[in-house]
Amino acid sequence: MRFATRMLITQLVTVVAVVAVCSTVFGWISVQQLRASAEQSALNIARTLAEDPDVQRRVAFYSADPGTPSAAELKDDDLQRIAQDVTARTGALFVVVTDDHGIRLAHPRPEQLGERVSTGYRQALAGHEVVAWETGTLGESARAKVPVFPVGGGEPIGEVSVGFERASVFSNLPLLLGGIAVAAAAALLLAAIASALVRRRFTRLTLDLQPEELVALVQNQAAVLDGVGDGVVAVDPKGTVRVCNRAAERMLGADAVGRPLATLGLDAELLDAARRRDGVETVIGGRVAFLDVHPVVRNGRDLGEVIVLRDRTDVEALAARLASVQAMTEALRVQRHEFANRMHVAAGLLDAQRAPDARAFLGDLLARGAVDPAVPGIERVPDAFLQSVLGAKADAARERGVQLRVSEDTLVTGGVLAVEDVAAVLGNLVDNAVQAARSAPKPWVEVGLFADGAELVMTIADSGAGVGEGVDPFLRGERTGLDPDAVHGRGFGLALSRDLARRRGGDVWVIDRGGPDGGAVFGARIPDALESHREDDA
């Protein structure tokens, strides 16, 4: 039996038990009320008769007579007539009047007049009012006995007893019980309908899953969501976040559960773009993220969407590093090829017995370096790695009509240790400057490299139009639809360079925004990037 069915049956059994108990209590209360009403009516009638002066005088007359009156004498007495009239008007079973010896002075059956009553009368003659259910000559009845006092007061001289037949007392009981039964049936019907609706609602809300399935689902969900590195956000059809794993919370920078999706920086336009393009790359919380949206449908019912956030910051940084290293490698390969060619020339001169020419050729190589300086001022940079990076960037800049040069005040001592980070930061800054200088009348980019202990400081200047006021050059933009000619703050290069530098305790900043008279100047500082750090430790 399914859980929803068990829940329905349990609810119905509970309701039936409650209705049965309530019906029993209400039935008992109704019986007690009818009994109390009959007893009170009998008591009120008996009190009224006992206080009637005519009744008091006639009872006093018979009580004063030491003899016992006959039935024939009492039959035509006013006391009998009064009792019969009250019985007829009130619907009582009987109205009995006795003297101080319990002799019937009035009775529904005339033949029993003058006889002693069959039930107790001494409590009433003692001055007490008595209400009880008793069985007498006329059967069981609810009766009240009230003492009769003489006119003017004194000791009781008799009693008035009024009774109502049991059948008449409970004549309305079937109607009351019928009403209770109808109410109970209506309650059961409403309970059955409500239970069925609750079962249907429960089935819809739980997608007809059993409790043990829900428990397993929650456990599996927690294990999966917290076990993946991607951010996962589940949104209901109204746009409210219902599930958000830790990775997503770190990227969004807040506890997103229960909040509207629009308040987390994921607006409708961005989500629509992700749906149309099978994912978009954007910036969330200062991190480059790939946003993917998947609708969730079960049994034809729209349950919302699942948004997957993949942190691409490290990937972008690694790609930038690899690009710089690749460019450096290509430059080294070209230099090696050129160096091999020149060694072949020297070897040929020696083979041809032209030692003076070979000596002059090698001397020229020693004076000019292994290869022709493709970057003006490259001799100021003794590190082979930095030479290779600048040489590769210079080749790429020449292809775009931009000259790359090294500043005259460049001074670097020691080799580079943080190869990947230096290549990525320097390469991105140079690429940004080359892009900016392309449109200048005299396109050039100047690189300054300085050693401050183990710290490498770089300055990159260009002849472009500079960075406009109010423009944040480090603001990440979307790659989708990126203008290929955009510079200074378009895309991810500058932001990634700053991130890489800050991870090592350094920074990348704007030294001069430039303007009509000159381009922008960017600065970068990378701690523990040079070999002199080792020397200091030694």
Secondary structure, DSSP 8 states (H G I E B T S, - for coil): --HHHHHHHHHHHHHHHHHHHHHHHHHHHHHHHHHHHHHHHHHHHHHHHHT-HHHHHHHHHHHHSSS---HHHHHTSHHHHHHHHHHHHHT-SEEEEEETT-BEEE-SSGGGTTSB-SS--HHHHTT--EEEEEEETTEEEEEEEEEE--TT--S--EEEEEEEEHHHHTTTHHHHHHHHHHHHHHHHHHHHHHHHHHHHHHHHHTTT--HHHHHHHHHHHHHHHHHSSSEEEEE-TTSBEEEE-HHHHHHHTS--TTSBGGGGT--HHHHHHHHHHT-EEEEETTEEEEEEEEEEEETTEEEEEEEEEEE-HHHHHHHHHHHHHHHHHHHHHHHHHHHHHHHHHHHHHHHTT-HHHHHHHHHHHHHH-SS--SSTTGGG---HHHHHHHHHHHHHHHHTT-EEEE-TT-B--S-BS-HHHHHHHHHHHHHHHHHHHTTSSS-EEEEEEEEETTEEEEEEEESS----TT--TT----STT--TT--SSSSSHHHHHHHHHHHTT-EEEEEE--BTTB--EEEEEETT-BTHHHHHH-
